[in-house]
Amino acid sequence: MPPGRNALSHELMTELLDALRPLDGDPEVGCVVVTGSERVFAAGADIKEMAGKSAAEMAAEDYFAGWEKFAALRTTKIAAVNG
């Protein structure tokens, strides 16, 4: 199976939030720009990561909480999509 192309995994979200949280309160930061690789911005949800989980399991562990935290960041976010 080919590797995921910038799949939106739990690990990616954790790393993204770890990088952005300190910037969120910095008055010198006007916005953050998020981009992917030259070929693919993001493949979407990491289906391989989700495959072994039921909807109930994902709800119980609040699987998508990271995306809610990302959306709640007050700093303006810009997606730089190539292609």
C-alpha positions in Angstrom: 0.0 0.0 0.0 1.5 3.4 -0.9 2.4 5.8 1.9 -0.2 8.4 2.9 0.3 11.8 1.3 0.2 14.3 4.2 -2.6 12.3 5.8 -4.3 14.2 8.6 -3.3 11.9 11.4 -3.4 12.3 15.2 0.4 12.6 15.2 0.3 15.4 12.6 -2.4 17.3 14.6 -0.4 17.0 17.8 2.8 18.4 16.1 0.8 21.2 14.5 -0.8 22.2 17.7 2.5 22.0 19.6 4.0 24.4 17.0 1.0 26.8 16.8 0.0 27.2 20.5 3.0 29.3 21.4 2.4 31.6 18.4 -1.3 32.0 19.2 -0.7 34.4 22.0 2.2 36.2 20.4 1.1 39.8 19.4 4.0 39.8 16.8 2.3 36.9 14.8 -0.4 38.2 12.5 -1.2 34.8 10.8 0.1 31.3 10.3 0.4 29.8 6.9 -0.1 26.0 6.6 1.1 24.2 3.5 1.7 20.7 2.3 4.2 19.2 -0.2 4.5 20.4 -3.7 2.3 17.6 -5.0 -0.3 17.2 -2.3 -1.6 19.7 0.3 -3.3 16.9 2.3 -4.8 13.6 1.5 -7.6 14.0 4.1 -8.2 12.0 7.2 -5.8 9.2 7.9 -8.0 6.3 7.0 -5.3 3.7 8.0 -5.3 5.2 11.5 -9.1 5.2 11.7 -9.6 1.7 10.1 -9.5 -0.2 13.4 -11.9 2.1 15.3 -15.6 2.2 15.4 -17.6 5.4 15.3 -18.4 4.9 19.0 -14.7 4.4 19.9 -13.8 7.5 18.0 -16.5 9.5 19.8 -15.5 8.1 23.2 -11.8 9.1 22.8 -12.8 12.5 21.2 -10.8 11.5 18.2 -11.3 14.9 16.4 -10.7 17.1 19.4 -7.4 18.3 17.9 -9.2 19.8 14.9 -11.5 21.6 17.2 -8.5 23.0 19.1 -6.9 24.0 15.7 -10.1 25.8 14.7 -10.2 27.6 18.1 -6.8 29.1 17.7 -7.4 32.9 17.5 -4.5 33.6 15.1 -5.6 33.8 11.5 -4.8 30.6 9.6 -4.1 30.5 5.8 -3.9 27.4 3.7 -1.3 27.7 1.0 -2.4 25.0 -1.5 -0.2 24.3 -4.5 -1.6 23.1 -7.8 
